[in-house]
């Protein structure tokens, strides 16, 4: 398992009170490095995403970000989504991790990779930043796997507590992709559930949802669809803000649920996608539990 991470992801800082903070990566890396699976992990620094590789996004939106970077002033692109001089480089490192990981997986250097990166990506729309996200890391990775390696069936599993609306916005109606997103509902970003395209699976779950109900829903609605789809590659938007201690949302998942997700996804990958899984960090804001949750998930992937 290769862990992709970059110090460039730390320079984007939206303020001391903002939950999407650089310390998130520190607690994850500390948990991994002091764990009993430490010997099974290798670390790599991603290449920065080239702006032409950002083709999952509208070209004018990317140009707009480049102009903002040149201005160097802090700008709110969304009420809680601040862009500053360091943001685009951090976002290019985060999305670049997906591209570097796809290259490593497709060249059989590794079967599995985890991108411990920020800013997260799954709320970023085709032409707009949203919800702490600027570039849609998982959509860029999927786009790279399709355009460079000709993959025709990619499953994206999104278990962040928030709906992956940006990913849906970018991949809707692309028959090469199946996107299954579980999310607290009703809740931010308040997606209209009636509008889903054929390649999109919504798994709305109420506040208070805990492990038994969550696992049942994932099995019946997400993983059953993934099996029928027979993916060549599995991508995971791995958000850990469904944890019961997370301050931003209301699910009651625990580390054992993340272990179960990792183990189940690993088995799916073995059965259908030559073991290939790329997971990319999305949310997860409880600094005292985030590291343990990510570790449990990766232990599951390695089980
Ligand atoms: Zn989230």
py3Dmol code that shows the C-alpha trace and the ligand (Angstrom):
import py3Dmol

protein = """\
ATOM      1  CA  UNK A   1       0.000   0.000   0.000  1.00  0.00           C
ATOM      2  CA  UNK A   2       1.398   3.381  -1.006  1.00  0.00           C
ATOM      3  CA  UNK A   3       0.388   6.436   1.037  1.00  0.00           C
ATOM      4  CA  UNK A   4       0.524   9.631  -1.008  1.00  0.00           C
ATOM      5  CA  UNK A   5       0.932  12.860   0.919  1.00  0.00           C
ATOM      6  CA  UNK A   6       2.596  16.229   0.452  1.00  0.00           C
ATOM      7  CA  UNK A   7       3.727  19.079   2.689  1.00  0.00           C
ATOM      8  CA  UNK A   8       2.266  21.412   0.060  1.00  0.00           C
ATOM      9  CA  UNK A   9      -1.176  20.316   1.284  1.00  0.00           C
ATOM     10  CA  UNK A  10      -0.402  21.915   4.668  1.00  0.00           C
ATOM     11  CA  UNK A  11       0.131  25.475   3.406  1.00  0.00           C
ATOM     12  CA  UNK A  12      -3.556  25.980   2.574  1.00  0.00           C
ATOM     13  CA  UNK A  13      -4.950  27.257   5.888  1.00  0.00           C
ATOM     14  CA  UNK A  14      -8.430  28.741   6.211  1.00  0.00           C
ATOM     15  CA  UNK A  15      -7.949  29.960   9.786  1.00  0.00           C
ATOM     16  CA  UNK A  16      -7.559  28.651  13.328  1.00  0.00           C
ATOM     17  CA  UNK A  17     -11.290  28.044  13.777  1.00  0.00           C
ATOM     18  CA  UNK A  18     -11.822  26.236  10.486  1.00  0.00           C
ATOM     19  CA  UNK A  19     -12.420  22.479  10.840  1.00  0.00           C
ATOM     20  CA  UNK A  20     -10.719  21.667   7.503  1.00  0.00           C
ATOM     21  CA  UNK A  21      -7.287  22.366   8.982  1.00  0.00           C
ATOM     22  CA  UNK A  22      -3.714  21.223   8.211  1.00  0.00           C
ATOM     23  CA  UNK A  23      -3.537  19.293  11.499  1.00  0.00           C
ATOM     24  CA  UNK A  24      -5.896  16.708   9.993  1.00  0.00           C
ATOM     25  CA  UNK A  25      -3.067  15.228   7.949  1.00  0.00           C
ATOM     26  CA  UNK A  26      -0.687  15.253  10.911  1.00  0.00           C
ATOM     27  CA  UNK A  27      -2.922  13.085  13.097  1.00  0.00           C
ATOM     28  CA  UNK A  28      -3.465  10.626  10.233  1.00  0.00           C
ATOM     29  CA  UNK A  29       0.227  10.224   9.445  1.00  0.00           C
ATOM     30  CA  UNK A  30       1.102   9.910  13.124  1.00  0.00           C
ATOM     31  CA  UNK A  31      -1.470   7.136  13.572  1.00  0.00           C
ATOM     32  CA  UNK A  32      -0.185   5.242  10.531  1.00  0.00           C
ATOM     33  CA  UNK A  33       3.490   5.572  11.424  1.00  0.00           C
ATOM     34  CA  UNK A  34       3.025   4.330  14.991  1.00  0.00           C
ATOM     35  CA  UNK A  35       0.751   1.426  14.000  1.00  0.00           C
ATOM     36  CA  UNK A  36       1.370  -2.304  13.723  1.00  0.00           C
ATOM     37  CA  UNK A  37       0.832  -2.081   9.945  1.00  0.00           C
ATOM     38  CA  UNK A  38       3.566   0.561   9.562  1.00  0.00           C
ATOM     39  CA  UNK A  39       5.844  -1.953   7.832  1.00  0.00           C
ATOM     40  CA  UNK A  40       3.234  -2.561   5.128  1.00  0.00           C
ATOM     41  CA  UNK A  41       3.044   1.105   4.133  1.00  0.00           C
ATOM     42  CA  UNK A  42       5.363   3.030   1.846  1.00  0.00           C
ATOM     43  CA  UNK A  43       5.192   6.781   1.321  1.00  0.00           C
ATOM     44  CA  UNK A  44       5.356   8.794  -1.871  1.00  0.00           C
ATOM     45  CA  UNK A  45       5.126  12.454  -2.768  1.00  0.00           C
ATOM     46  CA  UNK A  46       2.736  13.134  -5.657  1.00  0.00           C
ATOM     47  CA  UNK A  47       3.484  15.167  -8.735  1.00  0.00           C
ATOM     48  CA  UNK A  48       1.536  18.436  -8.882  1.00  0.00           C
ATOM     49  CA  UNK A  49      -1.522  18.145 -11.104  1.00  0.00           C
ATOM     50  CA  UNK A  50      -0.830  19.769 -14.451  1.00  0.00           C
ATOM     51  CA  UNK A  51      -3.580  22.181 -15.312  1.00  0.00           C
ATOM     52  CA  UNK A  52      -4.311  20.321 -18.547  1.00  0.00           C
ATOM     53  CA  UNK A  53      -4.900  17.191 -16.428  1.00  0.00           C
ATOM     54  CA  UNK A  54      -7.646  19.090 -14.612  1.00  0.00           C
ATOM     55  CA  UNK A  55      -9.927  18.379 -17.580  1.00  0.00           C
ATOM     56  CA  UNK A  56     -12.659  17.023 -15.302  1.00  0.00           C
ATOM     57  CA  UNK A  57     -13.287  20.738 -14.680  1.00  0.00           C
ATOM     58  CA  UNK A  58     -14.417  23.596 -16.856  1.00  0.00           C
ATOM     59  CA  UNK A  59     -11.340  25.239 -18.388  1.00  0.00           C
ATOM     60  CA  UNK A  60     -12.561  28.743 -17.526  1.00  0.00           C
ATOM     61  CA  UNK A  61     -12.954  27.776 -13.870  1.00  0.00           C
ATOM     62  CA  UNK A  62      -9.336  26.541 -13.724  1.00  0.00           C
ATOM     63  CA  UNK A  63      -8.176  29.754 -15.436  1.00  0.00           C
ATOM     64  CA  UNK A  64     -10.116  31.725 -12.831  1.00  0.00           C
ATOM     65  CA  UNK A  65      -8.247  29.903 -10.037  1.00  0.00           C
ATOM     66  CA  UNK A  66      -4.908  30.669 -11.721  1.00  0.00           C
ATOM     67  CA  UNK A  67      -5.846  34.370 -11.903  1.00  0.00           C
ATOM     68  CA  UNK A  68      -6.851  34.378  -8.233  1.00  0.00           C
ATOM     69  CA  UNK A  69      -3.550  32.746  -7.320  1.00  0.00           C
ATOM     70  CA  UNK A  70      -1.672  35.528  -9.116  1.00  0.00           C
ATOM     71  CA  UNK A  71      -3.634  38.168  -7.177  1.00  0.00           C
ATOM     72  CA  UNK A  72      -2.580  36.457  -3.964  1.00  0.00           C
ATOM     73  CA  UNK A  73      -5.453  37.798  -1.859  1.00  0.00           C
ATOM     74  CA  UNK A  74      -7.728  35.653   0.277  1.00  0.00           C
ATOM     75  CA  UNK A  75     -11.112  35.257  -1.419  1.00  0.00           C
ATOM     76  CA  UNK A  76     -14.235  33.409  -0.223  1.00  0.00           C
ATOM     77  CA  UNK A  77     -15.365  31.250  -3.156  1.00  0.00           C
ATOM     78  CA  UNK A  78     -18.167  29.865  -0.983  1.00  0.00           C
ATOM     79  CA  UNK A  79     -19.006  31.042   2.577  1.00  0.00           C
ATOM     80  CA  UNK A  80     -16.707  28.455   4.209  1.00  0.00           C
ATOM     81  CA  UNK A  81     -14.296  27.894   1.298  1.00  0.00           C
ATOM     82  CA  UNK A  82     -11.422  30.383   1.358  1.00  0.00           C
ATOM     83  CA  UNK A  83      -8.951  30.609  -1.518  1.00  0.00           C
ATOM     84  CA  UNK A  84      -5.525  32.111  -0.795  1.00  0.00           C
ATOM     85  CA  UNK A  85      -2.076  32.295  -2.407  1.00  0.00           C
ATOM     86  CA  UNK A  86      -1.217  28.735  -1.295  1.00  0.00           C
ATOM     87  CA  UNK A  87      -4.542  27.099  -2.138  1.00  0.00           C
ATOM     88  CA  UNK A  88      -4.099  26.180  -5.786  1.00  0.00           C
ATOM     89  CA  UNK A  89      -0.735  24.522  -5.176  1.00  0.00           C
ATOM     90  CA  UNK A  90      -2.231  22.536  -2.279  1.00  0.00           C
ATOM     91  CA  UNK A  91      -5.197  21.519  -4.438  1.00  0.00           C
ATOM     92  CA  UNK A  92      -2.856  20.537  -7.286  1.00  0.00           C
ATOM     93  CA  UNK A  93      -0.839  18.369  -4.871  1.00  0.00           C
ATOM     94  CA  UNK A  94      -4.050  16.755  -3.590  1.00  0.00           C
ATOM     95  CA  UNK A  95      -5.435  16.021  -7.050  1.00  0.00           C
ATOM     96  CA  UNK A  96      -1.947  15.146  -8.302  1.00  0.00           C
ATOM     97  CA  UNK A  97      -1.870  12.387  -5.681  1.00  0.00           C
ATOM     98  CA  UNK A  98      -4.798  10.757  -7.446  1.00  0.00           C
ATOM     99  CA  UNK A  99      -3.029  10.890 -10.806  1.00  0.00           C
ATOM    100  CA  UNK A 100       0.277   9.612  -9.377  1.00  0.00           C
ATOM    101  CA  UNK A 101      -1.591   6.818  -7.586  1.00  0.00           C
ATOM    102  CA  UNK A 102      -3.466   5.767 -10.737  1.00  0.00           C
ATOM    103  CA  UNK A 103      -0.134   5.616 -12.586  1.00  0.00           C
ATOM    104  CA  UNK A 104       1.367   3.433  -9.817  1.00  0.00           C
ATOM    105  CA  UNK A 105      -1.669   1.141  -9.749  1.00  0.00           C
ATOM    106  CA  UNK A 106      -1.963   0.768 -13.525  1.00  0.00           C
ATOM    107  CA  UNK A 107       1.772   0.051 -13.883  1.00  0.00           C
ATOM    108  CA  UNK A 108       1.372  -2.659 -11.201  1.00  0.00           C
ATOM    109  CA  UNK A 109       3.763  -0.937  -8.826  1.00  0.00           C
ATOM    110  CA  UNK A 110       1.047  -1.350  -6.201  1.00  0.00           C
ATOM    111  CA  UNK A 111      -2.537  -2.595  -6.043  1.00  0.00           C
ATOM    112  CA  UNK A 112      -3.732  -0.155  -3.412  1.00  0.00           C
ATOM    113  CA  UNK A 113      -3.062   3.467  -2.568  1.00  0.00           C
ATOM    114  CA  UNK A 114      -4.388   5.959  -0.040  1.00  0.00           C
ATOM    115  CA  UNK A 115      -4.103   9.707  -0.616  1.00  0.00           C
ATOM    116  CA  UNK A 116      -3.736  11.522   2.715  1.00  0.00           C
ATOM    117  CA  UNK A 117      -4.290  14.911   1.141  1.00  0.00           C
ATOM    118  CA  UNK A 118      -6.255  18.127   1.489  1.00  0.00           C
ATOM    119  CA  UNK A 119      -8.119  20.207   0.455  1.00  0.00           C
ATOM    120  CA  UNK A 120     -10.775  17.541  -0.099  1.00  0.00           C
ATOM    121  CA  UNK A 121     -12.602  17.346  -3.417  1.00  0.00           C
ATOM    122  CA  UNK A 122     -16.030  15.744  -3.547  1.00  0.00           C
ATOM    123  CA  UNK A 123     -18.103  18.944  -3.285  1.00  0.00           C
ATOM    124  CA  UNK A 124     -16.155  20.730  -6.062  1.00  0.00           C
ATOM    125  CA  UNK A 125     -18.435  21.123  -9.069  1.00  0.00           C
ATOM    126  CA  UNK A 126     -17.435  21.111 -12.736  1.00  0.00           C
ATOM    127  CA  UNK A 127     -17.200  24.906 -12.689  1.00  0.00           C
ATOM    128  CA  UNK A 128     -17.238  25.996  -9.026  1.00  0.00           C
ATOM    129  CA  UNK A 129     -15.583  25.560  -5.639  1.00  0.00           C
ATOM    130  CA  UNK A 130     -17.870  24.463  -2.812  1.00  0.00           C
ATOM    131  CA  UNK A 131     -17.836  23.047   0.712  1.00  0.00           C
ATOM    132  CA  UNK A 132     -14.057  23.251   1.484  1.00  0.00           C
ATOM    133  CA  UNK A 133     -13.313  21.781  -2.008  1.00  0.00           C
ATOM    134  CA  UNK A 134     -11.619  23.382  -5.039  1.00  0.00           C
ATOM    135  CA  UNK A 135     -10.562  20.582  -7.391  1.00  0.00           C
ATOM    136  CA  UNK A 136     -12.494  17.319  -7.399  1.00  0.00           C
ATOM    137  CA  UNK A 137      -9.697  14.878  -6.595  1.00  0.00           C
ATOM    138  CA  UNK A 138     -11.645  11.661  -7.166  1.00  0.00           C
ATOM    139  CA  UNK A 139     -13.194  12.873 -10.445  1.00  0.00           C
ATOM    140  CA  UNK A 140      -9.761  13.927 -11.715  1.00  0.00           C
ATOM    141  CA  UNK A 141      -8.404  10.465 -10.818  1.00  0.00           C
ATOM    142  CA  UNK A 142     -11.293   8.771 -12.630  1.00  0.00           C
ATOM    143  CA  UNK A 143     -10.794  11.000 -15.653  1.00  0.00           C
ATOM    144  CA  UNK A 144      -7.086  10.133 -15.744  1.00  0.00           C
ATOM    145  CA  UNK A 145      -7.808   6.391 -15.516  1.00  0.00           C
ATOM    146  CA  UNK A 146     -10.260   6.654 -18.421  1.00  0.00           C
ATOM    147  CA  UNK A 147      -8.265   8.914 -20.713  1.00  0.00           C
ATOM    148  CA  UNK A 148      -4.748   7.509 -20.126  1.00  0.00           C
ATOM    149  CA  UNK A 149      -5.537   3.850 -19.522  1.00  0.00           C
ATOM    150  CA  UNK A 150      -8.781   3.435 -21.415  1.00  0.00           C
ATOM    151  CA  UNK A 151     -10.692   2.020 -18.457  1.00  0.00           C
ATOM    152  CA  UNK A 152     -14.368   1.543 -19.232  1.00  0.00           C
ATOM    153  CA  UNK A 153     -15.835   0.623 -15.824  1.00  0.00           C
ATOM    154  CA  UNK A 154     -14.811   2.543 -12.708  1.00  0.00           C
ATOM    155  CA  UNK A 155     -16.790   2.341  -9.466  1.00  0.00           C
ATOM    156  CA  UNK A 156     -16.613   5.325  -7.112  1.00  0.00           C
ATOM    157  CA  UNK A 157     -17.718   4.618  -3.539  1.00  0.00           C
ATOM    158  CA  UNK A 158     -18.248   7.731  -1.403  1.00  0.00           C
ATOM    159  CA  UNK A 159     -18.824   7.096   2.320  1.00  0.00           C
ATOM    160  CA  UNK A 160     -18.236  10.646   3.560  1.00  0.00           C
ATOM    161  CA  UNK A 161     -21.221  11.749   5.687  1.00  0.00           C
ATOM    162  CA  UNK A 162     -21.946  14.502   3.141  1.00  0.00           C
ATOM    163  CA  UNK A 163     -23.269  13.790  -0.325  1.00  0.00           C
ATOM    164  CA  UNK A 164     -20.589  13.815  -3.044  1.00  0.00           C
ATOM    165  CA  UNK A 165     -22.566  16.321  -5.069  1.00  0.00           C
ATOM    166  CA  UNK A 166     -19.563  17.686  -6.944  1.00  0.00           C
ATOM    167  CA  UNK A 167     -18.505  14.223  -8.066  1.00  0.00           C
ATOM    168  CA  UNK A 168     -22.073  13.551  -9.179  1.00  0.00           C
ATOM    169  CA  UNK A 169     -22.147  16.866 -11.053  1.00  0.00           C
ATOM    170  CA  UNK A 170     -19.017  15.846 -13.003  1.00  0.00           C
ATOM    171  CA  UNK A 171     -19.659  12.142 -13.697  1.00  0.00           C
ATOM    172  CA  UNK A 172     -23.465  12.024 -14.118  1.00  0.00           C
ATOM    173  CA  UNK A 173     -24.491  10.216 -17.316  1.00  0.00           C
ATOM    174  CA  UNK A 174     -20.978   8.901 -18.002  1.00  0.00           C
ATOM    175  CA  UNK A 175     -21.640   5.166 -18.531  1.00  0.00           C
ATOM    176  CA  UNK A 176     -18.000   4.352 -17.713  1.00  0.00           C
ATOM    177  CA  UNK A 177     -18.573   5.348 -14.085  1.00  0.00           C
ATOM    178  CA  UNK A 178     -20.846   4.067 -11.320  1.00  0.00           C
ATOM    179  CA  UNK A 179     -20.996   6.502  -8.378  1.00  0.00           C
ATOM    180  CA  UNK A 180     -22.476   5.224  -5.107  1.00  0.00           C
ATOM    181  CA  UNK A 181     -22.677   7.885  -2.403  1.00  0.00           C
ATOM    182  CA  UNK A 182     -23.981   7.341   1.138  1.00  0.00           C
ATOM    183  CA  UNK A 183     -24.789  10.517   3.047  1.00  0.00           C
ATOM    184  CA  UNK A 184     -26.718  11.967   5.944  1.00  0.00           C
ATOM    185  CA  UNK A 185     -30.093  13.213   4.741  1.00  0.00           C
ATOM    186  CA  UNK A 186     -31.557  15.747   5.033  1.00  0.00           C
ATOM    187  CA  UNK A 187     -28.270  17.643   5.411  1.00  0.00           C
ATOM    188  CA  UNK A 188     -25.679  19.745   3.572  1.00  0.00           C
ATOM    189  CA  UNK A 189     -25.412  20.027   0.544  1.00  0.00           C
ATOM    190  CA  UNK A 190     -29.169  19.360   0.270  1.00  0.00           C
ATOM    191  CA  UNK A 191     -29.049  17.566  -3.067  1.00  0.00           C
ATOM    192  CA  UNK A 192     -32.340  17.068  -4.921  1.00  0.00           C
ATOM    193  CA  UNK A 193     -32.606  13.272  -4.732  1.00  0.00           C
ATOM    194  CA  UNK A 194     -35.185  13.091  -7.525  1.00  0.00           C
ATOM    195  CA  UNK A 195     -32.662  14.175 -10.157  1.00  0.00           C
ATOM    196  CA  UNK A 196     -30.203  11.247 -10.171  1.00  0.00           C
ATOM    197  CA  UNK A 197     -28.847   9.931 -13.473  1.00  0.00           C
ATOM    198  CA  UNK A 198     -28.753   6.194 -14.248  1.00  0.00           C
ATOM    199  CA  UNK A 199     -25.108   5.810 -13.180  1.00  0.00           C
ATOM    200  CA  UNK A 200     -25.694   7.423  -9.770  1.00  0.00           C
ATOM    201  CA  UNK A 201     -26.770   5.608  -6.594  1.00  0.00           C
ATOM    202  CA  UNK A 202     -27.980   7.710  -3.665  1.00  0.00           C
ATOM    203  CA  UNK A 203     -27.907   6.155  -0.190  1.00  0.00           C
ATOM    204  CA  UNK A 204     -29.569   8.741   2.068  1.00  0.00           C
ATOM    205  CA  UNK A 205     -29.415   7.847   5.776  1.00  0.00           C
ATOM    206  CA  UNK A 206     -30.889   9.828   8.652  1.00  0.00           C
ATOM    207  CA  UNK A 207     -28.995  11.569  11.449  1.00  0.00           C
ATOM    208  CA  UNK A 208     -28.286   9.023  14.176  1.00  0.00           C
ATOM    209  CA  UNK A 209     -27.493   6.211  11.730  1.00  0.00           C
ATOM    210  CA  UNK A 210     -25.133   3.687  13.326  1.00  0.00           C
ATOM    211  CA  UNK A 211     -23.125   0.710  12.128  1.00  0.00           C
ATOM    212  CA  UNK A 212     -25.768  -1.985  11.634  1.00  0.00           C
ATOM    213  CA  UNK A 213     -28.064   0.151   9.519  1.00  0.00           C
ATOM    214  CA  UNK A 214     -25.140   1.726   7.665  1.00  0.00           C
ATOM    215  CA  UNK A 215     -23.574  -1.624   6.754  1.00  0.00           C
ATOM    216  CA  UNK A 216     -26.889  -3.056   5.619  1.00  0.00           C
ATOM    217  CA  UNK A 217     -27.534  -0.062   3.366  1.00  0.00           C
ATOM    218  CA  UNK A 218     -24.019  -0.189   1.924  1.00  0.00           C
ATOM    219  CA  UNK A 219     -24.342  -3.917   1.175  1.00  0.00           C
ATOM    220  CA  UNK A 220     -27.779  -3.718  -0.407  1.00  0.00           C
ATOM    221  CA  UNK A 221     -27.544  -0.421  -2.270  1.00  0.00           C
ATOM    222  CA  UNK A 222     -23.862   0.223  -2.976  1.00  0.00           C
ATOM    223  CA  UNK A 223     -21.930  -3.035  -3.021  1.00  0.00           C
ATOM    224  CA  UNK A 224     -24.664  -5.066  -4.751  1.00  0.00           C
ATOM    225  CA  UNK A 225     -24.634  -2.492  -7.584  1.00  0.00           C
ATOM    226  CA  UNK A 226     -20.837  -2.499  -7.707  1.00  0.00           C
ATOM    227  CA  UNK A 227     -20.818  -6.298  -8.139  1.00  0.00           C
ATOM    228  CA  UNK A 228     -23.206  -6.083 -11.086  1.00  0.00           C
ATOM    229  CA  UNK A 229     -21.086  -3.320 -12.611  1.00  0.00           C
ATOM    230  CA  UNK A 230     -17.898  -5.487 -12.455  1.00  0.00           C
ATOM    231  CA  UNK A 231     -15.513  -2.511 -12.141  1.00  0.00           C
ATOM    232  CA  UNK A 232     -11.954  -2.593 -13.480  1.00  0.00           C
ATOM    233  CA  UNK A 233     -10.927  -0.115 -10.771  1.00  0.00           C
ATOM    234  CA  UNK A 234     -12.451   1.024  -7.467  1.00  0.00           C
ATOM    235  CA  UNK A 235     -12.054   4.614  -6.310  1.00  0.00           C
ATOM    236  CA  UNK A 236     -13.128   5.638  -2.826  1.00  0.00           C
ATOM    237  CA  UNK A 237     -14.031   9.084  -1.531  1.00  0.00           C
ATOM    238  CA  UNK A 238     -13.013   8.238   2.020  1.00  0.00           C
ATOM    239  CA  UNK A 239     -14.555  10.715   4.440  1.00  0.00           C
ATOM    240  CA  UNK A 240     -14.502   9.958   8.148  1.00  0.00           C
ATOM    241  CA  UNK A 241     -16.976  12.611   9.331  1.00  0.00           C
ATOM    242  CA  UNK A 242     -19.631   9.951   9.871  1.00  0.00           C
ATOM    243  CA  UNK A 243     -17.767   9.028  13.077  1.00  0.00           C
ATOM    244  CA  UNK A 244     -19.871   9.504  16.217  1.00  0.00           C
ATOM    245  CA  UNK A 245     -17.348  11.985  17.623  1.00  0.00           C
ATOM    246  CA  UNK A 246     -17.229  14.153  14.501  1.00  0.00           C
ATOM    247  CA  UNK A 247     -18.342  17.721  15.245  1.00  0.00           C
ATOM    248  CA  UNK A 248     -19.826  18.456  11.811  1.00  0.00           C
ATOM    249  CA  UNK A 249     -22.450  15.760  11.363  1.00  0.00           C
ATOM    250  CA  UNK A 250     -24.782  13.328  13.080  1.00  0.00           C
ATOM    251  CA  UNK A 251     -24.026   9.715  12.205  1.00  0.00           C
ATOM    252  CA  UNK A 252     -22.779   7.305  14.869  1.00  0.00           C
ATOM    253  CA  UNK A 253     -20.151   5.230  13.074  1.00  0.00           C
ATOM    254  CA  UNK A 254     -17.162   3.850  14.991  1.00  0.00           C
ATOM    255  CA  UNK A 255     -13.712   2.656  13.927  1.00  0.00           C
ATOM    256  CA  UNK A 256     -14.934  -0.926  13.521  1.00  0.00           C
ATOM    257  CA  UNK A 257     -17.321   0.313  10.803  1.00  0.00           C
ATOM    258  CA  UNK A 258     -14.382   1.826   8.933  1.00  0.00           C
ATOM    259  CA  UNK A 259     -12.462  -1.436   9.280  1.00  0.00           C
ATOM    260  CA  UNK A 260     -15.513  -3.220   7.822  1.00  0.00           C
ATOM    261  CA  UNK A 261     -15.641  -0.768   4.903  1.00  0.00           C
ATOM    262  CA  UNK A 262     -11.958  -1.342   4.141  1.00  0.00           C
ATOM    263  CA  UNK A 263     -12.252  -5.134   4.371  1.00  0.00           C
ATOM    264  CA  UNK A 264     -15.406  -5.242   2.239  1.00  0.00           C
ATOM    265  CA  UNK A 265     -13.978  -2.950  -0.420  1.00  0.00           C
ATOM    266  CA  UNK A 266     -10.760  -4.992  -0.464  1.00  0.00           C
ATOM    267  CA  UNK A 267     -12.783  -8.158  -1.118  1.00  0.00           C
ATOM    268  CA  UNK A 268     -14.755  -6.440  -3.892  1.00  0.00           C
ATOM    269  CA  UNK A 269     -11.498  -5.300  -5.465  1.00  0.00           C
ATOM    270  CA  UNK A 270     -10.037  -8.814  -5.282  1.00  0.00           C
ATOM    271  CA  UNK A 271     -13.168 -10.278  -6.869  1.00  0.00           C
ATOM    272  CA  UNK A 272     -13.651  -7.734  -9.648  1.00  0.00           C
ATOM    273  CA  UNK A 273     -10.862  -5.199 -10.165  1.00  0.00           C
ATOM    274  CA  UNK A 274      -7.545  -7.102  -9.877  1.00  0.00           C
ATOM    275  CA  UNK A 275      -7.257  -5.768  -6.313  1.00  0.00           C
ATOM    276  CA  UNK A 276      -7.024  -2.174  -7.528  1.00  0.00           C
ATOM    277  CA  UNK A 277      -8.293   0.399  -5.013  1.00  0.00           C
ATOM    278  CA  UNK A 278      -7.424   4.081  -4.715  1.00  0.00           C
ATOM    279  CA  UNK A 279      -8.868   5.800  -1.651  1.00  0.00           C
ATOM    280  CA  UNK A 280      -8.673   9.588  -1.267  1.00  0.00           C
ATOM    281  CA  UNK A 281      -9.296  11.479   1.955  1.00  0.00           C
ATOM    282  CA  UNK A 282     -12.397  13.654   1.985  1.00  0.00           C
ATOM    283  CA  UNK A 283     -13.848  14.814   5.356  1.00  0.00           C
ATOM    284  CA  UNK A 284     -13.172  13.878   8.975  1.00  0.00           C
ATOM    285  CA  UNK A 285     -12.793  16.681  11.490  1.00  0.00           C
ATOM    286  CA  UNK A 286     -12.477  15.148  14.969  1.00  0.00           C
ATOM    287  CA  UNK A 287      -8.719  15.462  15.448  1.00  0.00           C
ATOM    288  CA  UNK A 288      -8.698  13.064  18.412  1.00  0.00           C
ATOM    289  CA  UNK A 289     -10.337  10.212  16.464  1.00  0.00           C
ATOM    290  CA  UNK A 290      -9.537  10.853  12.780  1.00  0.00           C
ATOM    291  CA  UNK A 291      -6.170   9.076  12.852  1.00  0.00           C
ATOM    292  CA  UNK A 292      -7.675   5.956  14.404  1.00  0.00           C
ATOM    293  CA  UNK A 293     -10.519   5.883  11.889  1.00  0.00           C
ATOM    294  CA  UNK A 294      -8.191   6.113   8.907  1.00  0.00           C
ATOM    295  CA  UNK A 295      -5.933   3.450  10.424  1.00  0.00           C
ATOM    296  CA  UNK A 296      -8.911   1.124  10.951  1.00  0.00           C
ATOM    297  CA  UNK A 297     -10.005   1.627   7.327  1.00  0.00           C
ATOM    298  CA  UNK A 298      -6.513   0.907   5.971  1.00  0.00           C
ATOM    299  CA  UNK A 299      -6.189  -2.163   8.234  1.00  0.00           C
ATOM    300  CA  UNK A 300      -9.435  -3.349   6.674  1.00  0.00           C
ATOM    301  CA  UNK A 301      -8.086  -2.769   3.165  1.00  0.00           C
ATOM    302  CA  UNK A 302      -5.008  -4.825   4.059  1.00  0.00           C
ATOM    303  CA  UNK A 303      -6.942  -7.635   5.787  1.00  0.00           C
TER     304      UNK A 303
END
"""
ligand_1 = """\
1
ZN
Zn -17.953 15.465 4.642
"""
view = py3Dmol.view(width=600, height=400)
view.addModel(protein, "pdb")
view.setStyle({"model": 0}, {"cartoon": {"style": "trace"}})
view.addModel(ligand_1, "xyz")
view.setStyle({"model": 1}, {"stick": {}})
view.zoomTo()
view.show()
